[in-house]
Amino acid sequence: MAQAIRNSSNGKEMIMPMHDTPKYSPHLHCIYDEPAPTGHIGRGTHYSVVQALSWRSEKGELRQQASVQNVAIIWDEDHDERIIPCIEALHMAGLLYAIAIIGERKGGIAIVLKSMCAAYMSKAQMSAYQEEVTRTIDKVVNDEHGDYWNTDFGAFSETPSMNEPGYSTFHRQLINDDVQKVDTYIRNIDNLWDVDVYLTAAEKNRLKMSLSPHTC
């Protein structure tokens, strides 16, 4: 049996299989789950997808009505569920809206931001957002586990930026494998579950015009 679920952020209707998935959190609805290593990528890499209500648009503006957001969780071989309270805290703080994928590997967290959210943030806004996310995660990890996790940030883009500084380093933090293999893996997750939100051509043009210096 299957059920049609509409993703409010992009209007697409997805057919979700009705099967048992674990309840990781009362605030995050798990719609897909790989409980153990699947395939041959990284060190036991596998993933789950959770849904949450979001009260912010991709521009960070408050909505009048909540939308449904899909977020992918990348696990390594130990399936460390200590990442769940971190995601809950980001959700409660209104910070989850910009995140497409979040992964934990060897005491570090890697966050992949949505294309549209990253595009609409200025450098100052991006810095402030990353600082707030890092502070939120640090508090949870310290308070609940007496530990410290490093947090790294990257973003989806419609064109893989293989030559950009830090690209391969970030992907190794997310999944320790060949960069192009990792890129294909996370884009396949997006193809299946619509975790990213892209800029349309019109939105790109408007954004480009808004960022261009005014001329007389």
Legacy VTK file of the C-alpha trace (Angstrom):
# vtk DataFile Version 3.0
C-alpha trace
ASCII
DATASET POLYDATA
POINTS 216 float
0.000 0.000 0.000
1.223 3.519 -0.746
0.165 7.013 0.192
0.581 10.256 -1.753
2.228 13.041 0.246
2.681 16.574 -1.080
5.934 18.391 -0.388
4.765 21.940 0.317
8.099 23.562 -0.524
8.027 22.535 -4.196
4.443 21.401 -4.743
5.471 17.931 -5.915
3.399 14.945 -4.914
5.447 11.935 -3.864
4.254 8.368 -3.417
5.501 7.054 -0.099
5.444 3.322 0.691
3.496 2.546 3.846
5.941 0.520 5.903
7.199 0.619 9.436
9.922 3.177 10.106
11.515 3.942 13.476
10.292 6.826 15.574
13.523 8.715 16.115
11.725 11.760 17.479
8.183 13.007 18.248
9.031 16.115 16.186
10.523 14.371 13.138
8.476 11.923 11.062
10.706 9.255 9.506
9.510 8.422 5.974
12.485 6.330 4.834
15.070 4.448 6.844
18.149 2.361 6.189
18.979 0.867 9.619
22.370 -0.519 8.574
25.103 0.003 5.975
23.723 -0.222 2.446
25.791 -0.634 -0.712
29.494 0.156 -1.004
30.268 3.790 -0.261
32.218 5.338 2.589
32.563 3.406 5.825
29.165 1.782 6.173
27.293 4.786 4.759
23.493 4.677 4.733
20.728 7.240 5.146
17.267 8.055 6.435
14.784 10.783 5.519
12.679 12.654 8.059
9.920 15.204 7.617
9.374 18.275 9.755
7.099 21.301 9.681
8.848 24.515 8.715
7.559 28.001 9.448
10.223 29.726 7.359
10.545 30.098 3.601
13.761 29.386 1.725
14.530 33.109 2.100
14.272 32.757 5.873
11.018 34.713 6.041
8.253 33.624 8.411
5.366 31.859 6.675
1.706 32.359 7.492
1.268 28.612 7.124
3.779 25.855 7.817
5.204 23.745 4.994
6.516 20.186 5.044
10.298 19.833 4.746
12.287 16.691 3.956
15.735 16.342 5.546
18.144 13.485 4.840
20.337 12.073 7.620
23.596 10.458 6.507
24.752 7.749 8.898
28.110 6.012 9.071
28.655 2.435 10.225
27.701 2.991 13.887
24.319 4.678 13.157
24.945 7.174 15.987
21.501 8.434 17.013
23.030 11.197 19.125
22.589 13.348 16.022
18.798 13.283 16.487
18.703 15.698 19.494
20.886 18.059 17.451
18.353 18.034 14.601
15.508 18.510 17.085
17.284 21.512 18.613
17.823 23.068 15.169
14.155 22.495 14.393
12.999 24.107 17.658
15.328 27.070 17.092
13.894 27.697 13.609
17.200 26.828 11.920
16.335 23.570 10.167
14.568 25.292 7.242
17.836 25.861 5.325
19.193 22.314 5.721
18.832 19.601 3.066
21.213 16.966 4.459
22.933 16.506 7.803
25.439 13.785 8.581
27.575 12.620 11.492
30.882 10.859 11.008
33.633 10.263 13.561
32.678 13.038 15.958
31.929 15.619 13.301
28.760 16.973 11.716
28.480 17.948 8.045
25.547 20.093 6.915
24.445 20.547 3.292
22.371 23.699 2.833
19.569 24.043 0.297
20.581 25.784 -2.933
17.954 28.519 -2.635
18.650 29.225 1.022
22.388 29.530 0.401
21.818 31.751 -2.645
19.629 34.220 -0.771
21.996 34.609 2.191
24.553 37.403 2.114
28.031 36.615 3.426
27.131 38.233 6.740
23.846 36.328 6.967
25.565 33.055 6.092
28.217 33.630 8.748
25.592 34.483 11.372
23.478 31.449 10.418
26.420 29.067 10.602
27.491 30.478 13.966
23.973 30.006 15.368
23.720 26.454 14.034
27.158 25.574 15.444
26.303 27.103 18.814
23.021 25.159 18.954
24.716 21.845 18.138
27.602 22.495 20.551
25.148 23.100 23.406
23.272 19.850 22.771
26.411 17.747 22.406
27.998 19.276 25.501
24.884 19.244 27.703
23.683 15.757 26.786
26.926 13.927 26.056
29.729 16.015 27.575
31.401 15.946 24.188
32.388 18.256 21.314
31.644 17.777 17.613
33.129 19.868 14.844
30.538 21.269 12.398
31.262 21.799 8.674
29.017 23.449 6.101
28.520 23.010 2.371
25.670 23.657 -0.053
23.912 22.021 -2.984
24.370 23.714 -6.337
22.966 22.818 -9.710
26.498 22.484 -11.114
29.001 20.422 -9.119
31.763 22.786 -8.004
34.609 20.302 -8.104
37.297 22.984 -8.346
36.125 25.192 -5.478
38.404 25.318 -2.408
37.221 23.098 0.408
34.862 21.065 -1.782
36.657 17.721 -1.483
37.419 18.320 2.193
33.758 18.937 2.974
32.621 15.852 1.077
35.131 13.666 2.888
33.675 14.912 6.148
30.180 13.980 4.968
31.203 10.598 3.485
34.782 9.338 3.299
34.965 8.316 -0.358
35.712 9.579 -3.849
34.371 13.127 -4.290
32.431 12.413 -7.479
30.966 9.243 -5.966
29.797 11.215 -2.923
28.363 13.938 -5.156
26.371 11.362 -7.136
25.144 9.730 -3.917
23.774 12.916 -2.352
22.212 14.082 -5.622
20.456 10.726 -5.967
19.023 11.256 -2.481
17.686 14.606 -3.666
16.257 13.039 -6.841
14.351 10.522 -4.727
13.259 12.710 -1.823
13.382 16.382 -2.928
15.494 17.535 -0.010
16.864 20.510 -1.964
15.014 23.550 -3.339
16.485 25.130 -6.467
16.256 28.631 -7.853
14.177 28.945 -11.005
15.652 30.844 -13.970
13.448 33.847 -13.159
14.515 33.793 -9.509
18.167 33.608 -10.539
17.760 36.677 -12.748
15.972 38.636 -10.020
18.645 37.679 -7.496
21.420 38.638 -9.923
19.804 42.029 -10.526
19.351 42.656 -6.802
23.021 41.932 -6.146
24.315 44.003 -9.045
25.594 47.531 -8.240
23.112 50.252 -9.219
24.095 52.397 -12.158
22.740 55.801 -13.235
LINES 1 217
216 0 1 2 3 4 5 6 7 8 9 10 11 12 13 14 15 16 17 18 19 20 21 22 23 24 25 26 27 28 29 30 31 32 33 34 35 36 37 38 39 40 41 42 43 44 45 46 47 48 49 50 51 52 53 54 55 56 57 58 59 60 61 62 63 64 65 66 67 68 69 70 71 72 73 74 75 76 77 78 79 80 81 82 83 84 85 86 87 88 89 90 91 92 93 94 95 96 97 98 99 100 101 102 103 104 105 106 107 108 109 110 111 112 113 114 115 116 117 118 119 120 121 122 123 124 125 126 127 128 129 130 131 132 133 134 135 136 137 138 139 140 141 142 143 144 145 146 147 148 149 150 151 152 153 154 155 156 157 158 159 160 161 162 163 164 165 166 167 168 169 170 171 172 173 174 175 176 177 178 179 180 181 182 183 184 185 186 187 188 189 190 191 192 193 194 195 196 197 198 199 200 201 202 203 204 205 206 207 208 209 210 211 212 213 214 215
